């Protein structure tokens, strides 16, 4: 039973992360980890 709970929690965490990335990319953010990712000039080192 505890294996099922641990597996469910891991699936929930991974699923939430995937949904966050999907929604951020759909909004047009290029660098998701950067706080300025919504603007046109992102100051992070991974400009694409």
C-alpha distance matrix in Angstrom:
0.0 3.8 5.4 5.2 6.6 8.9 10.0 10.8 12.7 14.6 15.5 16.7 18.8 20.3 21.1 22.7 24.8 25.9 27.0 28.9 30.7 31.5 33.0 34.9 36.4 37.3 39.2 41.2 40.0 40.8 39.3 36.0 35.6 39.2 40.0 43.2 41.5 42.8 46.4 48.6 49.2 46.0 46.9 44.0 44.9 43.1 45.5 45.4
3.8 0.0 3.8 5.3 5.0 6.2 8.5 9.8 10.6 12.4 14.2 15.3 16.7 18.5 19.8 21.1 22.8 24.4 25.7 27.2 29.0 30.2 31.6 33.2 34.9 36.1 37.8 39.6 38.0 38.8 37.0 33.7 33.0 36.5 37.3 40.6 39.2 40.7 44.2 46.4 46.8 43.5 44.2 41.3 42.1 40.5 43.1 43.2
5.4 3.8 0.0 3.8 5.5 5.2 6.1 8.5 10.0 10.6 12.2 14.1 15.5 16.6 18.0 19.9 21.3 22.5 24.2 25.9 27.3 28.4 30.2 31.8 33.1 34.4 36.4 37.9 36.5 36.9 35.2 32.2 31.7 35.3 36.4 39.6 37.9 39.5 43.0 45.0 45.4 42.1 42.8 39.8 40.3 38.5 41.1 41.0
5.2 5.3 3.8 0.0 3.8 5.5 5.1 6.0 8.6 10.0 10.5 12.1 14.3 15.4 16.1 18.1 20.1 20.9 22.2 24.2 25.8 26.5 28.2 30.2 31.5 32.4 34.5 36.3 35.1 35.9 34.5 31.4 31.2 34.8 35.8 38.8 37.0 38.2 41.9 43.9 44.6 41.4 42.5 39.6 40.4 38.4 40.7 40.4
6.6 5.0 5.5 3.8 0.0 3.8 5.4 5.1 6.2 8.7 9.9 10.5 12.4 14.3 15.1 16.4 18.5 20.0 20.9 22.6 24.5 25.5 26.8 28.6 30.3 31.3 33.0 35.0 33.6 34.6 33.0 29.7 29.3 32.8 33.5 36.7 35.1 36.3 39.9 42.2 42.8 39.7 40.6 37.9 38.9 37.1 39.4 39.5
8.9 6.2 5.2 5.5 3.8 0.0 3.8 5.5 5.2 6.3 8.7 9.9 10.7 12.4 14.1 15.4 16.8 18.5 20.0 21.3 22.9 24.4 25.9 27.3 28.9 30.3 32.0 33.6 32.0 32.6 30.8 27.6 27.0 30.5 31.5 34.7 33.2 34.7 38.3 40.4 40.7 37.4 38.2 35.2 36.1 34.4 36.9 37.0
10.0 8.5 6.1 5.1 5.4 3.8 0.0 3.8 5.5 5.2 6.1 8.5 10.0 10.7 12.0 14.2 15.5 16.5 18.2 20.0 21.3 22.3 24.2 25.9 27.0 28.4 30.4 31.9 30.6 31.1 29.6 26.6 26.4 30.1 31.3 34.3 32.4 33.8 37.4 39.2 39.8 36.6 37.6 34.7 35.3 33.3 35.7 35.4
10.8 9.8 8.5 6.0 5.1 5.5 3.8 0.0 3.8 5.5 5.1 6.1 8.7 10.0 10.3 12.1 14.3 15.2 16.2 18.2 20.0 20.8 22.2 24.2 25.7 26.6 28.5 30.4 29.3 30.3 29.0 25.7 25.8 29.4 30.2 33.1 31.2 32.3 36.0 38.0 38.9 35.9 37.2 34.4 35.5 33.4 35.5 35.2
12.7 10.6 10.0 8.6 6.2 5.2 5.5 3.8 0.0 3.8 5.5 5.0 6.2 8.7 9.8 10.5 12.4 14.3 15.3 16.6 18.6 19.9 21.1 22.6 24.5 25.7 27.2 29.1 27.6 28.5 26.9 23.5 23.2 26.7 27.4 30.5 28.9 30.2 33.8 36.0 36.6 33.5 34.5 31.8 33.0 31.3 33.4 33.6
14.6 12.4 10.6 10.0 8.7 6.3 5.2 5.5 3.8 0.0 3.8 5.4 5.2 6.2 8.4 9.9 10.8 12.3 14.3 15.5 16.8 18.3 20.1 21.3 22.7 24.3 26.1 27.5 25.9 26.4 24.7 21.6 21.3 24.9 26.1 29.1 27.3 28.9 32.4 34.3 34.8 31.6 32.6 29.7 30.5 28.6 30.9 30.9
15.5 14.2 12.2 10.5 9.9 8.7 6.1 5.1 5.5 3.8 0.0 3.8 5.5 5.2 5.9 8.4 9.9 10.5 12.1 14.2 15.4 16.2 18.1 19.9 21.0 22.2 24.3 25.9 24.8 25.5 24.3 21.3 21.6 25.2 26.4 29.1 26.9 28.2 31.8 33.6 34.4 31.4 32.8 30.1 31.0 28.7 30.7 30.3
16.7 15.3 14.1 12.1 10.5 9.9 8.5 6.1 5.0 5.4 3.8 0.0 3.8 5.6 5.1 6.0 8.6 9.9 10.5 12.2 14.3 15.2 16.4 18.2 20.0 20.9 22.6 24.6 23.4 24.6 23.5 20.1 20.4 23.8 24.5 27.3 25.4 26.3 30.0 32.1 33.1 30.2 31.7 29.2 30.6 28.5 30.2 30.1
18.8 16.7 15.5 14.3 12.4 10.7 10.0 8.7 6.2 5.2 5.5 3.8 0.0 3.8 5.5 5.2 6.3 8.7 10.0 10.7 12.5 14.3 15.5 16.6 18.5 20.0 21.4 23.1 21.4 22.3 20.7 17.3 17.2 20.7 21.6 24.5 22.8 24.1 27.7 29.8 30.5 27.4 28.5 25.9 27.2 25.4 27.4 27.5
20.3 18.5 16.6 15.4 14.3 12.4 10.7 10.0 8.7 6.2 5.2 5.6 3.8 0.0 3.8 5.5 5.1 6.2 8.7 9.9 10.7 12.3 14.3 15.4 16.6 18.3 20.2 21.5 20.0 20.5 19.2 16.1 16.4 20.1 21.5 24.1 21.9 23.4 26.9 28.6 29.3 26.3 27.6 24.9 25.8 23.5 25.5 25.2
21.1 19.8 18.0 16.1 15.1 14.1 12.0 10.3 9.8 8.4 5.9 5.1 5.5 3.8 0.0 3.8 5.4 5.1 6.2 8.6 10.0 10.4 12.3 14.2 15.4 16.4 18.5 20.2 19.3 20.4 19.6 16.5 17.5 21.0 22.1 24.4 21.9 22.8 26.5 28.2 29.4 26.7 28.5 26.1 27.3 24.8 26.3 25.7
22.7 21.1 19.9 18.1 16.4 15.4 14.2 12.1 10.5 9.9 8.4 6.0 5.2 5.5 3.8 0.0 3.8 5.4 5.1 6.2 8.7 9.8 10.6 12.2 14.3 15.3 16.7 18.7 17.5 19.0 18.0 14.5 15.4 18.6 19.2 21.7 19.6 20.3 24.0 26.2 27.3 24.6 26.4 24.2 25.9 23.7 25.1 24.9
24.8 22.8 21.3 20.1 18.5 16.8 15.5 14.3 12.4 10.8 9.9 8.6 6.3 5.1 5.4 3.8 0.0 3.8 5.5 5.1 6.3 8.6 10.0 10.6 12.3 14.2 15.6 16.9 15.2 16.1 14.8 11.5 12.2 15.7 16.8 19.3 17.0 18.3 21.9 23.8 24.6 21.7 23.3 20.9 22.3 20.1 21.7 21.6
25.9 24.4 22.5 20.9 20.0 18.5 16.5 15.2 14.3 12.3 10.5 9.9 8.7 6.2 5.1 5.4 3.8 0.0 3.8 5.4 5.2 6.1 8.6 9.9 10.6 12.2 14.3 15.6 14.6 15.4 14.9 12.0 13.7 17.0 18.4 20.3 17.5 18.5 22.1 23.5 24.7 22.1 24.1 21.8 22.9 20.2 21.5 20.7
27.0 25.7 24.2 22.2 20.9 20.0 18.2 16.2 15.3 14.3 12.1 10.5 10.0 8.7 6.2 5.1 5.5 3.8 0.0 3.8 5.5 5.0 6.1 8.5 9.9 10.4 12.3 14.4 13.9 15.6 15.6 12.5 14.5 17.4 18.1 19.9 17.2 17.4 21.1 22.9 24.5 22.2 24.6 22.8 24.4 21.8 22.5 21.8
28.9 27.2 25.9 24.2 22.6 21.3 20.0 18.2 16.6 15.5 14.2 12.2 10.7 9.9 8.6 6.2 5.1 5.4 3.8 0.0 3.8 5.5 5.3 6.1 8.6 9.9 10.8 12.6 11.4 13.3 12.7 9.3 11.2 13.9 14.4 16.3 13.8 14.3 18.0 20.1 21.5 19.1 21.3 19.5 21.5 19.3 20.0 19.8
30.7 29.0 27.3 25.8 24.5 22.9 21.3 20.0 18.6 16.8 15.4 14.3 12.5 10.7 10.0 8.7 6.3 5.2 5.5 3.8 0.0 3.8 5.5 5.1 6.1 8.5 9.9 10.8 9.4 10.5 10.2 7.4 9.9 12.7 14.1 15.5 12.5 13.4 16.9 18.3 19.6 17.2 19.5 17.5 19.1 16.4 17.1 16.5
31.5 30.2 28.4 26.5 25.5 24.4 22.3 20.8 19.9 18.3 16.2 15.2 14.3 12.3 10.4 9.8 8.6 6.1 5.0 5.5 3.8 0.0 3.8 5.5 5.3 6.1 8.7 10.1 10.1 11.6 12.5 10.2 13.3 15.7 16.8 17.7 14.4 14.5 17.9 19.1 21.0 19.1 21.9 20.3 21.8 18.8 18.9 17.8
33.0 31.6 30.2 28.2 26.8 25.9 24.2 22.2 21.1 20.1 18.1 16.4 15.5 14.3 12.3 10.6 10.0 8.6 6.1 5.3 5.5 3.8 0.0 3.8 5.5 5.0 6.3 8.9 9.2 11.8 12.8 10.2 13.3 15.1 15.4 16.1 13.2 12.5 16.1 17.8 20.0 18.4 21.3 20.3 22.3 19.7 19.5 18.7
34.9 33.2 31.8 30.2 28.6 27.3 25.9 24.2 22.6 21.3 19.9 18.2 16.6 15.4 14.2 12.2 10.6 9.9 8.5 6.1 5.1 5.5 3.8 0.0 3.8 5.4 5.2 6.6 5.7 8.4 9.1 6.8 10.1 11.5 12.0 12.5 9.4 9.1 12.7 14.5 16.4 14.6 17.5 16.5 18.7 16.3 16.0 15.6
36.4 34.9 33.1 31.5 30.3 28.9 27.0 25.7 24.5 22.7 21.0 20.0 18.5 16.6 15.4 14.3 12.3 10.6 9.9 8.6 6.1 5.3 5.5 3.8 0.0 3.8 5.4 5.1 5.3 6.9 8.9 7.8 11.6 12.9 14.2 14.0 10.4 10.3 13.3 14.0 16.1 14.6 17.8 16.7 18.3 15.4 14.7 13.4
37.3 36.1 34.4 32.4 31.3 30.3 28.4 26.6 25.7 24.3 22.2 20.9 20.0 18.3 16.4 15.3 14.2 12.2 10.4 9.9 8.5 6.1 5.0 5.4 3.8 0.0 3.8 5.4 7.5 9.9 12.3 11.2 14.9 16.0 16.6 16.1 12.7 11.5 14.4 15.3 18.0 17.1 20.5 19.9 21.7 18.9 17.8 16.3
39.2 37.8 36.4 34.5 33.0 32.0 30.4 28.5 27.2 26.1 24.3 22.6 21.4 20.2 18.5 16.7 15.6 14.3 12.3 10.8 9.9 8.7 6.3 5.2 5.4 3.8 0.0 3.8 5.9 9.2 11.5 10.5 14.0 14.3 14.2 13.4 10.4 8.3 11.3 12.6 15.5 15.0 18.5 18.4 20.7 18.3 16.9 16.1
41.2 39.6 37.9 36.3 35.0 33.6 31.9 30.4 29.1 27.5 25.9 24.6 23.1 21.5 20.2 18.7 16.9 15.6 14.4 12.6 10.8 10.1 8.9 6.6 5.1 5.4 3.8 0.0 3.8 6.3 9.3 9.6 13.2 13.1 13.7 12.2 8.8 7.3 9.6 9.9 12.8 12.4 16.1 16.1 18.0 15.5 13.7 12.5
40.0 38.0 36.5 35.1 33.6 32.0 30.6 29.3 27.6 25.9 24.8 23.4 21.4 20.0 19.3 17.5 15.2 14.6 13.9 11.4 9.4 10.1 9.2 5.7 5.3 7.5 5.9 3.8 0.0 3.8 5.8 6.1 9.6 9.3 10.3 9.2 5.5 5.4 8.1 9.1 11.0 9.6 13.0 12.7 14.9 12.6 11.2 11.0
40.8 38.8 36.9 35.9 34.6 32.6 31.1 30.3 28.5 26.4 25.5 24.6 22.3 20.5 20.4 19.0 16.1 15.4 15.6 13.3 10.5 11.6 11.8 8.4 6.9 9.9 9.2 6.3 3.8 0.0 3.8 6.1 9.2 9.0 11.1 9.9 6.2 7.8 9.4 9.1 10.1 8.4 11.5 10.6 12.0 9.3 7.9 7.3
39.3 37.0 35.2 34.5 33.0 30.8 29.6 29.0 26.9 24.7 24.3 23.5 20.7 19.2 19.6 18.0 14.8 14.9 15.6 12.7 10.2 12.5 12.8 9.1 8.9 12.3 11.5 9.3 5.8 3.8 0.0 3.8 5.7 5.7 8.7 8.4 5.3 8.4 10.1 10.6 10.5 7.5 9.7 7.9 9.6 7.3 7.4 8.2
36.0 33.7 32.2 31.4 29.7 27.6 26.6 25.7 23.5 21.6 21.3 20.1 17.3 16.1 16.5 14.5 11.5 12.0 12.5 9.3 7.4 10.2 10.2 6.8 7.8 11.2 10.5 9.6 6.1 6.1 3.8 0.0 3.8 5.6 7.8 8.9 6.1 8.6 11.4 12.9 13.2 10.2 12.2 10.3 12.4 10.4 11.1 11.9
35.6 33.0 31.7 31.2 29.3 27.0 26.4 25.8 23.2 21.3 21.6 20.4 17.2 16.4 17.5 15.4 12.2 13.7 14.5 11.2 9.9 13.3 13.3 10.1 11.6 14.9 14.0 13.2 9.6 9.2 5.7 3.8 0.0 3.8 6.5 8.8 7.5 10.7 13.0 14.7 14.1 10.6 11.3 8.9 11.1 10.1 11.7 13.4
39.2 36.5 35.3 34.8 32.8 30.5 30.1 29.4 26.7 24.9 25.2 23.8 20.7 20.1 21.0 18.6 15.7 17.0 17.4 13.9 12.7 15.7 15.1 11.5 12.9 16.0 14.3 13.1 9.3 9.0 5.7 5.6 3.8 0.0 3.8 5.4 5.2 8.7 10.3 12.1 11.0 7.4 8.0 6.5 9.6 9.4 10.3 12.7
40.0 37.3 36.4 35.8 33.5 31.5 31.3 30.2 27.4 26.1 26.4 24.5 21.6 21.5 22.1 19.2 16.8 18.4 18.1 14.4 14.1 16.8 15.4 12.0 14.2 16.6 14.2 13.7 10.3 11.1 8.7 7.8 6.5 3.8 0.0 3.8 5.6 7.8 9.3 12.1 11.4 8.6 9.3 9.1 12.7 12.9 13.2 15.6
43.2 40.6 39.6 38.8 36.7 34.7 34.3 33.1 30.5 29.1 29.1 27.3 24.5 24.1 24.4 21.7 19.3 20.3 19.9 16.3 15.5 17.7 16.1 12.5 14.0 16.1 13.4 12.2 9.2 9.9 8.4 8.9 8.8 5.4 3.8 0.0 3.8 5.6 5.9 8.5 7.8 5.6 7.2 8.4 12.0 12.3 11.5 13.9
41.5 39.2 37.9 37.0 35.1 33.2 32.4 31.2 28.9 27.3 26.9 25.4 22.8 21.9 21.9 19.6 17.0 17.5 17.2 13.8 12.5 14.4 13.2 9.4 10.4 12.7 10.4 8.8 5.5 6.2 5.3 6.1 7.5 5.2 5.6 3.8 0.0 3.8 5.6 7.6 7.9 5.6 8.5 8.7 11.8 10.8 9.8 11.4
42.8 40.7 39.5 38.2 36.3 34.7 33.8 32.3 30.2 28.9 28.2 26.3 24.1 23.4 22.8 20.3 18.3 18.5 17.4 14.3 13.4 14.5 12.5 9.1 10.3 11.5 8.3 7.3 5.4 7.8 8.4 8.6 10.7 8.7 7.8 5.6 3.8 0.0 3.8 6.7 8.6 7.9 11.1 12.1 15.3 14.2 12.5 13.5
46.4 44.2 43.0 41.9 39.9 38.3 37.4 36.0 33.8 32.4 31.8 30.0 27.7 26.9 26.5 24.0 21.9 22.1 21.1 18.0 16.9 17.9 16.1 12.7 13.3 14.4 11.3 9.6 8.1 9.4 10.1 11.4 13.0 10.3 9.3 5.9 5.6 3.8 0.0 3.8 5.7 6.5 9.7 11.8 14.8 14.3 12.0 13.2
48.6 46.4 45.0 43.9 42.2 40.4 39.2 38.0 36.0 34.3 33.6 32.1 29.8 28.6 28.2 26.2 23.8 23.5 22.9 20.1 18.3 19.1 17.8 14.5 14.0 15.3 12.6 9.9 9.1 9.1 10.6 12.9 14.7 12.1 12.1 8.5 7.6 6.7 3.8 0.0 3.8 6.2 9.6 11.8 14.1 13.4 10.3 11.1
49.2 46.8 45.4 44.6 42.8 40.7 39.8 38.9 36.6 34.8 34.4 33.1 30.5 29.3 29.4 27.3 24.6 24.7 24.5 21.5 19.6 21.0 20.0 16.4 16.1 18.0 15.5 12.8 11.0 10.1 10.5 13.2 14.1 11.0 11.4 7.8 7.9 8.6 5.7 3.8 0.0 3.8 6.3 9.1 11.3 11.4 8.5 10.4
46.0 43.5 42.1 41.4 39.7 37.4 36.6 35.9 33.5 31.6 31.4 30.2 27.4 26.3 26.7 24.6 21.7 22.1 22.2 19.1 17.2 19.1 18.4 14.6 14.6 17.1 15.0 12.4 9.6 8.4 7.5 10.2 10.6 7.4 8.6 5.6 5.6 7.9 6.5 6.2 3.8 0.0 3.8 5.7 8.5 8.6 6.6 9.3
46.9 44.2 42.8 42.5 40.6 38.2 37.6 37.2 34.5 32.6 32.8 31.7 28.5 27.6 28.5 26.4 23.3 24.1 24.6 21.3 19.5 21.9 21.3 17.5 17.8 20.5 18.5 16.1 13.0 11.5 9.7 12.2 11.3 8.0 9.3 7.2 8.5 11.1 9.7 9.6 6.3 3.8 0.0 3.8 6.6 8.4 7.5 11.1
44.0 41.3 39.8 39.6 37.9 35.2 34.7 34.4 31.8 29.7 30.1 29.2 25.9 24.9 26.1 24.2 20.9 21.8 22.8 19.5 17.5 20.3 20.3 16.5 16.7 19.9 18.4 16.1 12.7 10.6 7.9 10.3 8.9 6.5 9.1 8.4 8.7 12.1 11.8 11.8 9.1 5.7 3.8 0.0 3.8 5.6 6.4 10.0
44.9 42.1 40.3 40.4 38.9 36.1 35.3 35.5 33.0 30.5 31.0 30.6 27.2 25.8 27.3 25.9 22.3 22.9 24.4 21.5 19.1 21.8 22.3 18.7 18.3 21.7 20.7 18.0 14.9 12.0 9.6 12.4 11.1 9.6 12.7 12.0 11.8 15.3 14.8 14.1 11.3 8.5 6.6 3.8 0.0 3.8 5.8 9.2
43.1 40.5 38.5 38.4 37.1 34.4 33.3 33.4 31.3 28.6 28.7 28.5 25.4 23.5 24.8 23.7 20.1 20.2 21.8 19.3 16.4 18.8 19.7 16.3 15.4 18.9 18.3 15.5 12.6 9.3 7.3 10.4 10.1 9.4 12.9 12.3 10.8 14.2 14.3 13.4 11.4 8.6 8.4 5.6 3.8 0.0 3.8 6.2
45.5 43.1 41.1 40.7 39.4 36.9 35.7 35.5 33.4 30.9 30.7 30.2 27.4 25.5 26.3 25.1 21.7 21.5 22.5 20.0 17.1 18.9 19.5 16.0 14.7 17.8 16.9 13.7 11.2 7.9 7.4 11.1 11.7 10.3 13.2 11.5 9.8 12.5 12.0 10.3 8.5 6.6 7.5 6.4 5.8 3.8 0.0 3.8
45.4 43.2 41.0 40.4 39.5 37.0 35.4 35.2 33.6 30.9 30.3 30.1 27.5 25.2 25.7 24.9 21.6 20.7 21.8 19.8 16.5 17.8 18.7 15.6 13.4 16.3 16.1 12.5 11.0 7.3 8.2 11.9 13.4 12.7 15.6 13.9 11.4 13.5 13.2 11.1 10.4 9.3 11.1 10.0 9.2 6.2 3.8 0.0
